[in-house]
Amino acid sequence: RPPRSTQGVSSAASDVYKRQINAEYMGIIFMKAIKEYFWDMVLFSKSWLNCPKQMGTIFPSSRITGKKIANIIKDPKNVKVVELGAGTGQVTNEIVELGVKNENFVTVEYDKRLCQELSAKYGGELNLLNIDAADILEHLPKEFIGKTDYLISTLPLIPLGEEKAKKIIDSIFEVMKPNGVYIQVT
């Protein structure tokens, strides 16, 4: 709602009123964040119940984690970014918000339900691959192979087993530039 006029009101009363409006606004923002995280937990939990080993964790990444990861990216308009394990899209959202161009960003998610939610959220504007990360070299667009500036992984490597984890890590280093940045969230 638009702020009410404080014209003709004493300075002290005006300050109290502004703090009250700010507190109301922060309460709305807080409740929106809680609601968003709740629905992420519901969606994530459904996928986790179907295949807990595949999910590897019982909690999705948070918006705070997404922001911290996205803030590592320098010059977002001119870099190539690959994300492995998009989950509910908290990291994905922050990368998009940062300004990484769609043609320079590919995100990978194995779970079909989570892919459908991400696809619906971004209206098909996201380069989303519904594949096993171990097969990334066969599916990633060629312009990303050996040319990726940032590779962000939230994959639970240990539950995947040694052989599969090694294949994923070997693929990661083939996808990245020699001076690229690899971020593993565990």
N, C-alpha and C positions, 0 to 999 in steps of 0.2 A: 504494500500500500504506500502511497506517497506520503512523505513526512508532512506533519501539520505545521503551520506557520507558528513561529515563536515571537512574532512581531508584537511589541507592547508588553512582553513578559520580562520580568527581571532576569538578570544574567544568571543568578543562582538557580532560579526555577527553570530557566532554559537549559542549563547544564544537567539538571536532574532529569528533565524531560528527554534530552538527547541520550542520556545513559539508559533510561528506561526503554526507549525505542531500540537502541543498540542491543540491549539485553534480549528484547523480544526477537530481534532479527537473528541474533546468535542462537537462540533457542530453536528457531525454525531451521536454521542451517544444521544444527546438531541433530535434530529429529530427522531431517532428510538424510543425513549421513548414516544414522542408525538404521533407518528403513532400508536404505540401499545395501548396507552391509548385511542386514538380516536376509534380504532376498538373495544376495550372493551366497550366504551360508546355506540357504535352502537348496539352491541350484547345485552348489558344490557338494553338499551332503548326499543328494540324490545320485550324483555320479560316483561319489565315494562308496556308497552302499552297493552299487553295481559292481565295482571293481576296486577295492581298497588298495591293492598292491600297485595298480596303475597310477592311482592318485598320489600315493606316497606320503601324504600329509592329511591331517584332518581339518586344516584351516586354509582358506584361500589367502592369497597375498592381500595386504591392506592397501588402501589409498596412500597411506604414509610411505609404505615400502615403494609403491609405484612412483611417488614424487621423488624419493631419494635416488632411485635408479635413474629416472629420467633426467635429473639434474646433473648426472655424470656426463651426459651427451653434450658435446661441444659442437657449435655450428649446426644446429638441427636441420636447417634448410638444405644443407649440402652433404649429408652423410647417408650411407646405407646402413640400415638396422634390421637385424633378424632377431625375433623373439621366439624362444622355444618354451612351450608350456604356457599358453595364454590364460588358461583357466577361466575365471570369471571376467577377466579383462581389466583388472585394476592397473597393472603395469602398462598394458596396451593403451588404455585411456590416457594415461599421463604422457606417453610417447606421442600420441596423436595431438594432445593439447599443447605439447612443446613445439609442435610445428614441423615434425618430420613429414616430408611429402609422401603421399600414398604410394607413388611409384618407387620410393626408396625404402619402403618398410614392408616386411613380410613377417607374419606371425603364424606360428605352427601350434596346433592343438590336436591331440589324438582323440579326445572324447567327443563323440558326435553331438551329444546334447549341448555341451558347452559351445561347440562350433555354431550350432543353430542359434543359440542365444547371442553370440557375438555378431553373427551375420545379420540378425534382426536388429541389433542395436546400431550397427553402422550402415545398415541399408545397402549392403553389397559394396561399399566403398573401401573396405578393408581387404588387403591381399592376405587372405586367410587360407592356409593349407590344412586340411583335415587328414593328417598323415602321422605315422609313427616317426618321431624325430630321428630314429636310427636310419631312416630312408631319405633323409633330407637331400642328400646329393643327387638322388634320382628325380626329385620333384621341385627343388628350388630353381627359380629362373636363372639362366646362365650368367646374367649380368651381376649376380650376387656372388657367384663362386670365385673365391680368391679376392673379392673386392668389397667385402663387408667391413665397415668401420667399427660397428658395435654389435656384438652378439650377446644377448641377454637370455639366460636360461634359468627358469624356476623349476626345472625338472628334478624330481627326486632320484638322483643317480644310483644311490646305494640299493634301494629296493628293486631296481631294474635288473640287477645281477651284473657281475663283472664283465662278461662278454658284451652285453648290450651297451653298458655304460662306456666301455672302451670304444666301441664303434661310434657312439654319439660324440665322444670327445675327439676322436680322430677326424670325424666329419666337421666338427666345429672349426678345427684349425685349418681344414681345407677351404672352408667357406670364408674365413677371415682374411683380411689384408695382412701382410707381414707385421705391420705395426698396429693392427686392430686391437680393440679392447674387448676382453671376454669377462662378463659379469655372471657369476654363478650365485644364485640365491638358494640357500639351504635352510 
